[in-house]
Amino acid sequence: MEQLKNKIMHEGKVLSDTVLKVDSFLNHQIDPELMQEIGKEFAERFRNSNITKILSIESSGIAPAMMAGLYLGVPVIFARKRKSLTLTDRLYSSSVYSFTKKETNEISVSKDFLVKEDVVLLIDDFLANGQAVHGLVDIIEQAEAQLAGVGIVIEKGFQSGGTEIRDKGIRVESLAIVRSLENGEVAFQEEEENAK
């Protein structure tokens, strides 16, 4: 997705060989027009998958998931990272380790919103080591729902998550795959490489 790649090149900040900061349009401040195009792209890629629900994780996955939900005409659920007074029982839960924050979160989804008849599309902002996706897949399996696939805004192709998830036979659609962040430069995988 060229519009996204251009945004990454012009506004993304490479903090190290493994960390890309995109908080000017995705992780802190959100670019609504870009999110609209991202949602449209996910909807197009998964149009024939009979999606009934989109599942994301708070907080950076919510914006692209919302836009995809708008275009697919389905509800969006997000897994909560913290318990609240209103979310205490009848939950599907899974543990997710964040390499960026160096902490483990218990993520939860109410059983009221995810049922075994659902066909679920997972959407998240980044795919690096795949921990968030594994946690969300675990929740879908607990609900006995069907996983249609995973939509990722930015995949770090140099980390293991994408390969591990694809090796399990799960469809992963990433809108931009970063091949390298070496020497402070963003290098993308080209489309031919993505098809392998």
C-alpha positions, 0 to 999 in steps of 0.5 A: 500500500503505497500511501502507507509506505510513503507515510512511514518513509516521511513521518516514521522515526527509526529508533533502533534496528528493531524499533520504528516509531509511527506515533504521528499517524498510528500509535498516538496521533491518528491520521483519519484519512489514512485509516480510512484507506487502510480500512478500505484496503483490509475490507477489499482483501477480506471481502469474500471471507464472510466476516461477522466480527473484527477483533483487535487489541487496545489501543493502536489496533482500534482505529484501523479495525474500526475503519475496516468494520465500517467498510465490511459492515460488521461490529468491531471488538477490542480485547481489553488489557486491563480489567474494569468494574464493568468487565469482570466475568464471562470472559475469554482471556489470554496472556500477551507479552509486549516486547516494546513495553517489556510486560505481560498483559492479560487480555480479555473479551466478553463472551457476550460479543464473541460466539462460535458462529462468528467468522473473525478477522483479526486486525492490529497495528504491528506484527513483530514477534506475533505475541498479540496475534497469538493471544487473540487467536487463543481467544477465538479458539476459546470461543470456538469461532472461525478465524478468517485471517489477520490484517496487519498495518505494518509487519516487521518482516525481519522478526519471526512473528509473521513467519510463525503465524503463516506456518500455522496456515493462518492467512496474514495480509500486511499492508507494509512489510519492513525488511530492515531498519538498519542504519536508521533507514526503512527498507520495505519488502517488495511485493514479489518477496511477499508472495513467497 
